[in-house]
C-alpha cells in the first residue's frame, strides 16, 4: 500500500508507514518497526492498554470488561 501525505503525528515529515493498530499514516521517526505500529500505539501497547481504535471494551472505572462483568 502506498502512503501519501504528511505524518499524522508531527504533521511535517512525509508519511511512509501505516500503523497496523489505528491506521495512522506516520513518518519514519514516529513508527515502531518492531511492533509495526505508530509511536502512540506502541506506547499504549507497552503499558498494556489498547489504542484509540484497537483496545477492548472498558467497563466502569476504565477497567477491561471480562467474562465476570458480562455474566453480572
mmJSON file of the N, C-alpha and C atoms, coordinates in Angstrom:
{"data_MODEL":{"atom_site":{
"group_PDB":["ATOM","ATOM","ATOM","ATOM","ATOM","ATOM","ATOM","ATOM","ATOM","ATOM","ATOM","ATOM","ATOM","ATOM","ATOM","ATOM","ATOM","ATOM","ATOM","ATOM","ATOM","ATOM","ATOM","ATOM","ATOM","ATOM","ATOM","ATOM","ATOM","ATOM","ATOM","ATOM","ATOM","ATOM","ATOM","ATOM","ATOM","ATOM","ATOM","ATOM","ATOM","ATOM","ATOM","ATOM","ATOM","ATOM","ATOM","ATOM","ATOM","ATOM","ATOM","ATOM","ATOM","ATOM","ATOM","ATOM","ATOM","ATOM","ATOM","ATOM","ATOM","ATOM","ATOM","ATOM","ATOM","ATOM","ATOM","ATOM","ATOM","ATOM","ATOM","ATOM","ATOM","ATOM","ATOM","ATOM","ATOM","ATOM","ATOM","ATOM","ATOM","ATOM","ATOM","ATOM","ATOM","ATOM","ATOM","ATOM","ATOM","ATOM","ATOM","ATOM","ATOM","ATOM","ATOM","ATOM","ATOM","ATOM","ATOM","ATOM","ATOM","ATOM","ATOM","ATOM","ATOM","ATOM","ATOM","ATOM","ATOM","ATOM","ATOM","ATOM","ATOM","ATOM","ATOM","ATOM","ATOM","ATOM","ATOM","ATOM","ATOM","ATOM","ATOM","ATOM","ATOM","ATOM","ATOM","ATOM","ATOM","ATOM","ATOM","ATOM","ATOM","ATOM","ATOM","ATOM","ATOM","ATOM","ATOM","ATOM","ATOM","ATOM","ATOM","ATOM","ATOM","ATOM","ATOM","ATOM","ATOM","ATOM","ATOM","ATOM","ATOM","ATOM","ATOM","ATOM","ATOM","ATOM","ATOM","ATOM","ATOM","ATOM","ATOM","ATOM","ATOM","ATOM","ATOM","ATOM","ATOM","ATOM","ATOM","ATOM","ATOM","ATOM","ATOM","ATOM","ATOM","ATOM","ATOM","ATOM","ATOM","ATOM","ATOM","ATOM","ATOM","ATOM","ATOM","ATOM","ATOM","ATOM","ATOM","ATOM","ATOM","ATOM","ATOM","ATOM","ATOM","ATOM","ATOM","ATOM","ATOM","ATOM","ATOM","ATOM","ATOM","ATOM","ATOM","ATOM","ATOM","ATOM","ATOM","ATOM","ATOM","ATOM","ATOM","ATOM"],
"id":[1,2,3,4,5,6,7,8,9,10,11,12,13,14,15,16,17,18,19,20,21,22,23,24,25,26,27,28,29,30,31,32,33,34,35,36,37,38,39,40,41,42,43,44,45,46,47,48,49,50,51,52,53,54,55,56,57,58,59,60,61,62,63,64,65,66,67,68,69,70,71,72,73,74,75,76,77,78,79,80,81,82,83,84,85,86,87,88,89,90,91,92,93,94,95,96,97,98,99,100,101,102,103,104,105,106,107,108,109,110,111,112,113,114,115,116,117,118,119,120,121,122,123,124,125,126,127,128,129,130,131,132,133,134,135,136,137,138,139,140,141,142,143,144,145,146,147,148,149,150,151,152,153,154,155,156,157,158,159,160,161,162,163,164,165,166,167,168,169,170,171,172,173,174,175,176,177,178,179,180,181,182,183,184,185,186,187,188,189,190,191,192,193,194,195,196,197,198,199,200,201,202,203,204,205,206,207,208,209,210,211,212,213,214,215,216],
"type_symbol":["N","C","C","N","C","C","N","C","C","N","C","C","N","C","C","N","C","C","N","C","C","N","C","C","N","C","C","N","C","C","N","C","C","N","C","C","N","C","C","N","C","C","N","C","C","N","C","C","N","C","C","N","C","C","N","C","C","N","C","C","N","C","C","N","C","C","N","C","C","N","C","C","N","C","C","N","C","C","N","C","C","N","C","C","N","C","C","N","C","C","N","C","C","N","C","C","N","C","C","N","C","C","N","C","C","N","C","C","N","C","C","N","C","C","N","C","C","N","C","C","N","C","C","N","C","C","N","C","C","N","C","C","N","C","C","N","C","C","N","C","C","N","C","C","N","C","C","N","C","C","N","C","C","N","C","C","N","C","C","N","C","C","N","C","C","N","C","C","N","C","C","N","C","C","N","C","C","N","C","C","N","C","C","N","C","C","N","C","C","N","C","C","N","C","C","N","C","C","N","C","C","N","C","C","N","C","C","N","C","C","N","C","C","N","C","C"],
"label_atom_id":["N","CA","C","N","CA","C","N","CA","C","N","CA","C","N","CA","C","N","CA","C","N","CA","C","N","CA","C","N","CA","C","N","CA","C","N","CA","C","N","CA","C","N","CA","C","N","CA","C","N","CA","C","N","CA","C","N","CA","C","N","CA","C","N","CA","C","N","CA","C","N","CA","C","N","CA","C","N","CA","C","N","CA","C","N","CA","C","N","CA","C","N","CA","C","N","CA","C","N","CA","C","N","CA","C","N","CA","C","N","CA","C","N","CA","C","N","CA","C","N","CA","C","N","CA","C","N","CA","C","N","CA","C","N","CA","C","N","CA","C","N","CA","C","N","CA","C","N","CA","C","N","CA","C","N","CA","C","N","CA","C","N","CA","C","N","CA","C","N","CA","C","N","CA","C","N","CA","C","N","CA","C","N","CA","C","N","CA","C","N","CA","C","N","CA","C","N","CA","C","N","CA","C","N","CA","C","N","CA","C","N","CA","C","N","CA","C","N","CA","C","N","CA","C","N","CA","C","N","CA","C","N","CA","C","N","CA","C","N","CA","C","N","CA","C","N","CA","C","N","CA","C"],
"label_alt_id":[null,null,null,null,null,null,null,null,null,null,null,null,null,null,null,null,null,null,null,null,null,null,null,null,null,null,null,null,null,null,null,null,null,null,null,null,null,null,null,null,null,null,null,null,null,null,null,null,null,null,null,null,null,null,null,null,null,null,null,null,null,null,null,null,null,null,null,null,null,null,null,null,null,null,null,null,null,null,null,null,null,null,null,null,null,null,null,null,null,null,null,null,null,null,null,null,null,null,null,null,null,null,null,null,null,null,null,null,null,null,null,null,null,null,null,null,null,null,null,null,null,null,null,null,null,null,null,null,null,null,null,null,null,null,null,null,null,null,null,null,null,null,null,null,null,null,null,null,null,null,null,null,null,null,null,null,null,null,null,null,null,null,null,null,null,null,null,null,null,null,null,null,null,null,null,null,null,null,null,null,null,null,null,null,null,null,null,null,null,null,null,null,null,null,null,null,null,null,null,null,null,null,null,null,null,null,null,null,null,null,null,null,null,null,null,null],
"label_comp_id":["UNK","UNK","UNK","UNK","UNK","UNK","UNK","UNK","UNK","UNK","UNK","UNK","UNK","UNK","UNK","UNK","UNK","UNK","UNK","UNK","UNK","UNK","UNK","UNK","UNK","UNK","UNK","UNK","UNK","UNK","UNK","UNK","UNK","UNK","UNK","UNK","UNK","UNK","UNK","UNK","UNK","UNK","UNK","UNK","UNK","UNK","UNK","UNK","UNK","UNK","UNK","UNK","UNK","UNK","UNK","UNK","UNK","UNK","UNK","UNK","UNK","UNK","UNK","UNK","UNK","UNK","UNK","UNK","UNK","UNK","UNK","UNK","UNK","UNK","UNK","UNK","UNK","UNK","UNK","UNK","UNK","UNK","UNK","UNK","UNK","UNK","UNK","UNK","UNK","UNK","UNK","UNK","UNK","UNK","UNK","UNK","UNK","UNK","UNK","UNK","UNK","UNK","UNK","UNK","UNK","UNK","UNK","UNK","UNK","UNK","UNK","UNK","UNK","UNK","UNK","UNK","UNK","UNK","UNK","UNK","UNK","UNK","UNK","UNK","UNK","UNK","UNK","UNK","UNK","UNK","UNK","UNK","UNK","UNK","UNK","UNK","UNK","UNK","UNK","UNK","UNK","UNK","UNK","UNK","UNK","UNK","UNK","UNK","UNK","UNK","UNK","UNK","UNK","UNK","UNK","UNK","UNK","UNK","UNK","UNK","UNK","UNK","UNK","UNK","UNK","UNK","UNK","UNK","UNK","UNK","UNK","UNK","UNK","UNK","UNK","UNK","UNK","UNK","UNK","UNK","UNK","UNK","UNK","UNK","UNK","UNK","UNK","UNK","UNK","UNK","UNK","UNK","UNK","UNK","UNK","UNK","UNK","UNK","UNK","UNK","UNK","UNK","UNK","UNK","UNK","UNK","UNK","UNK","UNK","UNK","UNK","UNK","UNK","UNK","UNK","UNK"],
"label_asym_id":["A","A","A","A","A","A","A","A","A","A","A","A","A","A","A","A","A","A","A","A","A","A","A","A","A","A","A","A","A","A","A","A","A","A","A","A","A","A","A","A","A","A","A","A","A","A","A","A","A","A","A","A","A","A","A","A","A","A","A","A","A","A","A","A","A","A","A","A","A","A","A","A","A","A","A","A","A","A","A","A","A","A","A","A","A","A","A","A","A","A","A","A","A","A","A","A","A","A","A","A","A","A","A","A","A","A","A","A","A","A","A","A","A","A","A","A","A","A","A","A","A","A","A","A","A","A","A","A","A","A","A","A","A","A","A","A","A","A","A","A","A","A","A","A","A","A","A","A","A","A","A","A","A","A","A","A","A","A","A","A","A","A","A","A","A","A","A","A","A","A","A","A","A","A","A","A","A","A","A","A","A","A","A","A","A","A","A","A","A","A","A","A","A","A","A","A","A","A","A","A","A","A","A","A","A","A","A","A","A","A","A","A","A","A","A","A"],
"label_entity_id":["1","1","1","1","1","1","1","1","1","1","1","1","1","1","1","1","1","1","1","1","1","1","1","1","1","1","1","1","1","1","1","1","1","1","1","1","1","1","1","1","1","1","1","1","1","1","1","1","1","1","1","1","1","1","1","1","1","1","1","1","1","1","1","1","1","1","1","1","1","1","1","1","1","1","1","1","1","1","1","1","1","1","1","1","1","1","1","1","1","1","1","1","1","1","1","1","1","1","1","1","1","1","1","1","1","1","1","1","1","1","1","1","1","1","1","1","1","1","1","1","1","1","1","1","1","1","1","1","1","1","1","1","1","1","1","1","1","1","1","1","1","1","1","1","1","1","1","1","1","1","1","1","1","1","1","1","1","1","1","1","1","1","1","1","1","1","1","1","1","1","1","1","1","1","1","1","1","1","1","1","1","1","1","1","1","1","1","1","1","1","1","1","1","1","1","1","1","1","1","1","1","1","1","1","1","1","1","1","1","1","1","1","1","1","1","1"],
"label_seq_id":[1,1,1,2,2,2,3,3,3,4,4,4,5,5,5,6,6,6,7,7,7,8,8,8,9,9,9,10,10,10,11,11,11,12,12,12,13,13,13,14,14,14,15,15,15,16,16,16,17,17,17,18,18,18,19,19,19,20,20,20,21,21,21,22,22,22,23,23,23,24,24,24,25,25,25,26,26,26,27,27,27,28,28,28,29,29,29,30,30,30,31,31,31,32,32,32,33,33,33,34,34,34,35,35,35,36,36,36,37,37,37,38,38,38,39,39,39,40,40,40,41,41,41,42,42,42,43,43,43,44,44,44,45,45,45,46,46,46,47,47,47,48,48,48,49,49,49,50,50,50,51,51,51,52,52,52,53,53,53,54,54,54,55,55,55,56,56,56,57,57,57,58,58,58,59,59,59,60,60,60,61,61,61,62,62,62,63,63,63,64,64,64,65,65,65,66,66,66,67,67,67,68,68,68,69,69,69,70,70,70,71,71,71,72,72,72],
"pdbx_PDB_ins_code":[null,null,null,null,null,null,null,null,null,null,null,null,null,null,null,null,null,null,null,null,null,null,null,null,null,null,null,null,null,null,null,null,null,null,null,null,null,null,null,null,null,null,null,null,null,null,null,null,null,null,null,null,null,null,null,null,null,null,null,null,null,null,null,null,null,null,null,null,null,null,null,null,null,null,null,null,null,null,null,null,null,null,null,null,null,null,null,null,null,null,null,null,null,null,null,null,null,null,null,null,null,null,null,null,null,null,null,null,null,null,null,null,null,null,null,null,null,null,null,null,null,null,null,null,null,null,null,null,null,null,null,null,null,null,null,null,null,null,null,null,null,null,null,null,null,null,null,null,null,null,null,null,null,null,null,null,null,null,null,null,null,null,null,null,null,null,null,null,null,null,null,null,null,null,null,null,null,null,null,null,null,null,null,null,null,null,null,null,null,null,null,null,null,null,null,null,null,null,null,null,null,null,null,null,null,null,null,null,null,null,null,null,null,null,null,null],
"Cartn_x":[0.846,0.0,0.891,0.558,1.321,0.762,1.635,1.242,1.602,0.668,0.937,0.51,1.124,0.776,1.807,1.424,2.333,1.96,2.91,2.74,1.579,0.712,-0.431,-0.069,1.185,1.628,2.351,3.416,4.187,3.669,2.907,2.317,3.338,4.561,5.565,6.343,6.774,7.555,6.631,7.197,6.434,6.068,4.806,4.347,4.827,5.454,5.97,5.405,4.71,4.199,2.753,2.053,0.684,0.643,0.119,0.034,-0.927,-0.492,-1.322,-2.418,-2.291,-3.264,-4.372,-4.008,-5.003,-5.149,-4.198,-4.283,-3.665,-3.061,-2.427,-1.324,-1.21,-0.085,1.004,2.181,3.235,4.585,5.456,6.811,7.708,8.922,9.906,10.147,10.219,10.503,9.381,8.17,7.025,6.458,7.295,6.889,7.79,7.2,7.947,7.977,9.113,9.235,9.039,9.548,9.459,8.003,7.176,5.776,4.835,5.347,4.565,3.393,3.632,2.601,3.212,2.352,2.84,3.334,4.035,4.588,3.493,2.338,1.237,0.744,0.487,0.009,1.082,2.341,3.433,3.498,3.347,3.357,2.204,1.014,-0.16,0.025,0.526,0.712,1.757,2.809,3.838,3.29,2.315,1.677,0.614,0.338,-0.655,-2.05,-2.188,-3.507,-3.653,-4.826,-5.086,-4.963,-5.043,-5.034,-6.456,-6.588,-7.904,-8.86,-8.387,-9.299,-9.019,-8.201,-7.88,-8.072,-8.264,-8.4,-9.737,-9.798,-11.047,-12.018,-13.219,-14.226,-13.813,-14.208,-13.894,-15.174,-15.095,-16.237,-16.154,-16.947,-16.913,-15.521,-15.088,-13.762,-12.646,-12.97,-11.962,-11.266,-11.716,-11.053,-11.573,-10.783,-11.198,-12.396,-13.333,-14.5,-14.079,-14.426,-14.102,-15.383,-15.268,-16.439,-17.294,-16.669,-17.434,-18.326,-17.835,-18.637,-19.841,-19.651,-20.725,-21.788,-21.383,-22.315,-23.086,-22.695,-23.391,-24.684],
"Cartn_y":[-1.17,0.0,1.233,2.172,3.408,4.453,5.059,6.083,7.441,8.357,9.713,10.708,11.875,12.927,13.079,13.824,14.08,13.215,13.057,12.283,12.852,11.989,12.421,12.687,12.506,12.842,14.182,14.309,15.562,16.57,16.096,16.939,17.742,17.197,17.898,16.962,15.825,14.889,14.051,13.535,12.689,11.365,10.995,9.717,8.587,7.588,6.453,5.118,5.134,3.899,4.083,2.966,2.964,2.08,2.604,1.863,0.687,-0.492,-1.69,-1.701,-0.86,-0.816,0.2,1.434,2.509,3.053,2.735,3.185,4.543,5.197,6.494,6.357,7.36,7.465,8.229,7.628,8.237,8.212,9.121,9.204,8.163,8.075,7.129,7.34,8.599,8.907,8.495,8.392,8.081,6.684,5.81,4.434,3.467,2.514,1.478,0.243,0.022,-1.09,-2.446,-2.605,-3.881,-4.285,-3.306,-3.583,-3.314,-2.678,-2.314,-1.403,-0.501,0.453,1.833,2.848,4.205,4.364,5.456,5.746,5.796,6.352,6.465,5.077,4.212,2.864,2.022,2.191,1.444,1.764,3.033,3.436,2.784,2.815,2.199,0.693,0.037,-1.409,-1.798,-1.004,-1.294,-1.149,-0.248,-0.061,-1.114,-1.938,-2.986,-2.583,-1.408,-0.953,-1.082,-0.721,-0.691,0.732,0.916,2.265,2.757,3.944,4.54,3.609,2.947,2.133,0.641,0.25,-1.157,-1.827,-1.065,-1.656,-2.337,-3.202,-3.88,-2.963,-3.47,-2.654,-2.34,-1.171,-0.748,-0.697,-1.147,-1.107,0.105,0.09,1.186,1.329,2.553,2.801,2.602,2.339,2.211,0.867,-0.125,-1.433,-2.238,-3.202,-4.057,-4.893,-5.068,-5.901,-7.353,-8.186,-9.607,-10.431,-11.764,-12.637,-12.394,-12.13,-11.876,-10.653,-9.62,-8.418,-8.72,-9.543,-9.857,-10.713,-11.611,-12.512,-11.85,-10.67,-9.98,-9.399],
"Cartn_z":[0.0,0.0,0.0,-0.816,-0.919,0.046,0.822,1.782,1.197,1.224,0.745,1.805,1.78,2.723,3.816,4.836,5.95,7.147,8.024,9.248,10.062,10.532,11.324,12.779,13.138,14.493,14.486,13.696,13.686,12.662,11.707,10.663,9.857,9.733,8.934,8.014,8.512,7.702,6.815,5.735,4.823,5.495,5.409,5.962,5.058,5.65,4.888,5.377,6.508,7.105,7.54,7.658,8.165,9.406,10.497,11.754,11.605,12.017,11.934,12.994,14.014,15.105,14.841,14.514,14.391,12.98,12.097,10.719,10.431,11.441,11.196,10.155,9.303,8.382,9.128,9.266,10.072,9.368,9.8,9.257,9.923,9.433,9.964,11.461,11.897,13.304,14.25,13.754,14.61,14.359,13.802,13.508,14.25,14.95,15.656,14.759,14.098,13.142,13.814,15.003,15.706,15.955,16.301,16.616,15.439,14.381,13.186,13.52,14.471,14.881,15.057,15.146,15.365,16.803,17.05,18.371,19.445,19.122,20.083,20.49,19.521,19.814,20.495,20.107,20.735,22.221,22.57,23.978,24.722,24.142,24.766,24.928,23.9,23.96,24.998,25.132,26.14,27.554,27.72,29.024,29.282,28.283,28.451,28.041,27.448,27.017,25.525,25.045,23.615,23.133,21.855,21.303,21.146,20.594,20.395,19.664,18.665,17.865,17.98,18.95,18.988,20.324,21.39,22.704,22.874,23.851,24.134,24.844,25.098,25.773,27.197,27.654,29.01,29.828,31.063,31.961,32.865,33.926,34.892,35.463,35.633,36.183,35.175,33.923,32.885,32.817,33.625,33.568,32.39,31.961,30.854,31.276,30.368,30.619,30.459,31.437,31.338,31.445,31.449,31.497,32.732,33.874,35.092,34.946,34.276,34.055,33.175,32.181,31.244,31.915,32.796,33.457,34.59,35.013,36.113,35.66],
"occupancy":[1.0,1.0,1.0,1.0,1.0,1.0,1.0,1.0,1.0,1.0,1.0,1.0,1.0,1.0,1.0,1.0,1.0,1.0,1.0,1.0,1.0,1.0,1.0,1.0,1.0,1.0,1.0,1.0,1.0,1.0,1.0,1.0,1.0,1.0,1.0,1.0,1.0,1.0,1.0,1.0,1.0,1.0,1.0,1.0,1.0,1.0,1.0,1.0,1.0,1.0,1.0,1.0,1.0,1.0,1.0,1.0,1.0,1.0,1.0,1.0,1.0,1.0,1.0,1.0,1.0,1.0,1.0,1.0,1.0,1.0,1.0,1.0,1.0,1.0,1.0,1.0,1.0,1.0,1.0,1.0,1.0,1.0,1.0,1.0,1.0,1.0,1.0,1.0,1.0,1.0,1.0,1.0,1.0,1.0,1.0,1.0,1.0,1.0,1.0,1.0,1.0,1.0,1.0,1.0,1.0,1.0,1.0,1.0,1.0,1.0,1.0,1.0,1.0,1.0,1.0,1.0,1.0,1.0,1.0,1.0,1.0,1.0,1.0,1.0,1.0,1.0,1.0,1.0,1.0,1.0,1.0,1.0,1.0,1.0,1.0,1.0,1.0,1.0,1.0,1.0,1.0,1.0,1.0,1.0,1.0,1.0,1.0,1.0,1.0,1.0,1.0,1.0,1.0,1.0,1.0,1.0,1.0,1.0,1.0,1.0,1.0,1.0,1.0,1.0,1.0,1.0,1.0,1.0,1.0,1.0,1.0,1.0,1.0,1.0,1.0,1.0,1.0,1.0,1.0,1.0,1.0,1.0,1.0,1.0,1.0,1.0,1.0,1.0,1.0,1.0,1.0,1.0,1.0,1.0,1.0,1.0,1.0,1.0,1.0,1.0,1.0,1.0,1.0,1.0,1.0,1.0,1.0,1.0,1.0,1.0,1.0,1.0,1.0,1.0,1.0,1.0],
"B_iso_or_equiv":[0.0,0.0,0.0,0.0,0.0,0.0,0.0,0.0,0.0,0.0,0.0,0.0,0.0,0.0,0.0,0.0,0.0,0.0,0.0,0.0,0.0,0.0,0.0,0.0,0.0,0.0,0.0,0.0,0.0,0.0,0.0,0.0,0.0,0.0,0.0,0.0,0.0,0.0,0.0,0.0,0.0,0.0,0.0,0.0,0.0,0.0,0.0,0.0,0.0,0.0,0.0,0.0,0.0,0.0,0.0,0.0,0.0,0.0,0.0,0.0,0.0,0.0,0.0,0.0,0.0,0.0,0.0,0.0,0.0,0.0,0.0,0.0,0.0,0.0,0.0,0.0,0.0,0.0,0.0,0.0,0.0,0.0,0.0,0.0,0.0,0.0,0.0,0.0,0.0,0.0,0.0,0.0,0.0,0.0,0.0,0.0,0.0,0.0,0.0,0.0,0.0,0.0,0.0,0.0,0.0,0.0,0.0,0.0,0.0,0.0,0.0,0.0,0.0,0.0,0.0,0.0,0.0,0.0,0.0,0.0,0.0,0.0,0.0,0.0,0.0,0.0,0.0,0.0,0.0,0.0,0.0,0.0,0.0,0.0,0.0,0.0,0.0,0.0,0.0,0.0,0.0,0.0,0.0,0.0,0.0,0.0,0.0,0.0,0.0,0.0,0.0,0.0,0.0,0.0,0.0,0.0,0.0,0.0,0.0,0.0,0.0,0.0,0.0,0.0,0.0,0.0,0.0,0.0,0.0,0.0,0.0,0.0,0.0,0.0,0.0,0.0,0.0,0.0,0.0,0.0,0.0,0.0,0.0,0.0,0.0,0.0,0.0,0.0,0.0,0.0,0.0,0.0,0.0,0.0,0.0,0.0,0.0,0.0,0.0,0.0,0.0,0.0,0.0,0.0,0.0,0.0,0.0,0.0,0.0,0.0,0.0,0.0,0.0,0.0,0.0,0.0],
"pdbx_formal_charge":[null,null,null,null,null,null,null,null,null,null,null,null,null,null,null,null,null,null,null,null,null,null,null,null,null,null,null,null,null,null,null,null,null,null,null,null,null,null,null,null,null,null,null,null,null,null,null,null,null,null,null,null,null,null,null,null,null,null,null,null,null,null,null,null,null,null,null,null,null,null,null,null,null,null,null,null,null,null,null,null,null,null,null,null,null,null,null,null,null,null,null,null,null,null,null,null,null,null,null,null,null,null,null,null,null,null,null,null,null,null,null,null,null,null,null,null,null,null,null,null,null,null,null,null,null,null,null,null,null,null,null,null,null,null,null,null,null,null,null,null,null,null,null,null,null,null,null,null,null,null,null,null,null,null,null,null,null,null,null,null,null,null,null,null,null,null,null,null,null,null,null,null,null,null,null,null,null,null,null,null,null,null,null,null,null,null,null,null,null,null,null,null,null,null,null,null,null,null,null,null,null,null,null,null,null,null,null,null,null,null,null,null,null,null,null,null],
"auth_seq_id":[1,1,1,2,2,2,3,3,3,4,4,4,5,5,5,6,6,6,7,7,7,8,8,8,9,9,9,10,10,10,11,11,11,12,12,12,13,13,13,14,14,14,15,15,15,16,16,16,17,17,17,18,18,18,19,19,19,20,20,20,21,21,21,22,22,22,23,23,23,24,24,24,25,25,25,26,26,26,27,27,27,28,28,28,29,29,29,30,30,30,31,31,31,32,32,32,33,33,33,34,34,34,35,35,35,36,36,36,37,37,37,38,38,38,39,39,39,40,40,40,41,41,41,42,42,42,43,43,43,44,44,44,45,45,45,46,46,46,47,47,47,48,48,48,49,49,49,50,50,50,51,51,51,52,52,52,53,53,53,54,54,54,55,55,55,56,56,56,57,57,57,58,58,58,59,59,59,60,60,60,61,61,61,62,62,62,63,63,63,64,64,64,65,65,65,66,66,66,67,67,67,68,68,68,69,69,69,70,70,70,71,71,71,72,72,72],
"auth_comp_id":["UNK","UNK","UNK","UNK","UNK","UNK","UNK","UNK","UNK","UNK","UNK","UNK","UNK","UNK","UNK","UNK","UNK","UNK","UNK","UNK","UNK","UNK","UNK","UNK","UNK","UNK","UNK","UNK","UNK","UNK","UNK","UNK","UNK","UNK","UNK","UNK","UNK","UNK","UNK","UNK","UNK","UNK","UNK","UNK","UNK","UNK","UNK","UNK","UNK","UNK","UNK","UNK","UNK","UNK","UNK","UNK","UNK","UNK","UNK","UNK","UNK","UNK","UNK","UNK","UNK","UNK","UNK","UNK","UNK","UNK","UNK","UNK","UNK","UNK","UNK","UNK","UNK","UNK","UNK","UNK","UNK","UNK","UNK","UNK","UNK","UNK","UNK","UNK","UNK","UNK","UNK","UNK","UNK","UNK","UNK","UNK","UNK","UNK","UNK","UNK","UNK","UNK","UNK","UNK","UNK","UNK","UNK","UNK","UNK","UNK","UNK","UNK","UNK","UNK","UNK","UNK","UNK","UNK","UNK","UNK","UNK","UNK","UNK","UNK","UNK","UNK","UNK","UNK","UNK","UNK","UNK","UNK","UNK","UNK","UNK","UNK","UNK","UNK","UNK","UNK","UNK","UNK","UNK","UNK","UNK","UNK","UNK","UNK","UNK","UNK","UNK","UNK","UNK","UNK","UNK","UNK","UNK","UNK","UNK","UNK","UNK","UNK","UNK","UNK","UNK","UNK","UNK","UNK","UNK","UNK","UNK","UNK","UNK","UNK","UNK","UNK","UNK","UNK","UNK","UNK","UNK","UNK","UNK","UNK","UNK","UNK","UNK","UNK","UNK","UNK","UNK","UNK","UNK","UNK","UNK","UNK","UNK","UNK","UNK","UNK","UNK","UNK","UNK","UNK","UNK","UNK","UNK","UNK","UNK","UNK","UNK","UNK","UNK","UNK","UNK","UNK"],
"auth_asym_id":["A","A","A","A","A","A","A","A","A","A","A","A","A","A","A","A","A","A","A","A","A","A","A","A","A","A","A","A","A","A","A","A","A","A","A","A","A","A","A","A","A","A","A","A","A","A","A","A","A","A","A","A","A","A","A","A","A","A","A","A","A","A","A","A","A","A","A","A","A","A","A","A","A","A","A","A","A","A","A","A","A","A","A","A","A","A","A","A","A","A","A","A","A","A","A","A","A","A","A","A","A","A","A","A","A","A","A","A","A","A","A","A","A","A","A","A","A","A","A","A","A","A","A","A","A","A","A","A","A","A","A","A","A","A","A","A","A","A","A","A","A","A","A","A","A","A","A","A","A","A","A","A","A","A","A","A","A","A","A","A","A","A","A","A","A","A","A","A","A","A","A","A","A","A","A","A","A","A","A","A","A","A","A","A","A","A","A","A","A","A","A","A","A","A","A","A","A","A","A","A","A","A","A","A","A","A","A","A","A","A","A","A","A","A","A","A"],
"auth_atom_id":["N","CA","C","N","CA","C","N","CA","C","N","CA","C","N","CA","C","N","CA","C","N","CA","C","N","CA","C","N","CA","C","N","CA","C","N","CA","C","N","CA","C","N","CA","C","N","CA","C","N","CA","C","N","CA","C","N","CA","C","N","CA","C","N","CA","C","N","CA","C","N","CA","C","N","CA","C","N","CA","C","N","CA","C","N","CA","C","N","CA","C","N","CA","C","N","CA","C","N","CA","C","N","CA","C","N","CA","C","N","CA","C","N","CA","C","N","CA","C","N","CA","C","N","CA","C","N","CA","C","N","CA","C","N","CA","C","N","CA","C","N","CA","C","N","CA","C","N","CA","C","N","CA","C","N","CA","C","N","CA","C","N","CA","C","N","CA","C","N","CA","C","N","CA","C","N","CA","C","N","CA","C","N","CA","C","N","CA","C","N","CA","C","N","CA","C","N","CA","C","N","CA","C","N","CA","C","N","CA","C","N","CA","C","N","CA","C","N","CA","C","N","CA","C","N","CA","C","N","CA","C","N","CA","C","N","CA","C","N","CA","C","N","CA","C","N","CA","C","N","CA","C"],
"pdbx_PDB_model_num":[1,1,1,1,1,1,1,1,1,1,1,1,1,1,1,1,1,1,1,1,1,1,1,1,1,1,1,1,1,1,1,1,1,1,1,1,1,1,1,1,1,1,1,1,1,1,1,1,1,1,1,1,1,1,1,1,1,1,1,1,1,1,1,1,1,1,1,1,1,1,1,1,1,1,1,1,1,1,1,1,1,1,1,1,1,1,1,1,1,1,1,1,1,1,1,1,1,1,1,1,1,1,1,1,1,1,1,1,1,1,1,1,1,1,1,1,1,1,1,1,1,1,1,1,1,1,1,1,1,1,1,1,1,1,1,1,1,1,1,1,1,1,1,1,1,1,1,1,1,1,1,1,1,1,1,1,1,1,1,1,1,1,1,1,1,1,1,1,1,1,1,1,1,1,1,1,1,1,1,1,1,1,1,1,1,1,1,1,1,1,1,1,1,1,1,1,1,1,1,1,1,1,1,1,1,1,1,1,1,1,1,1,1,1,1,1]
}}}
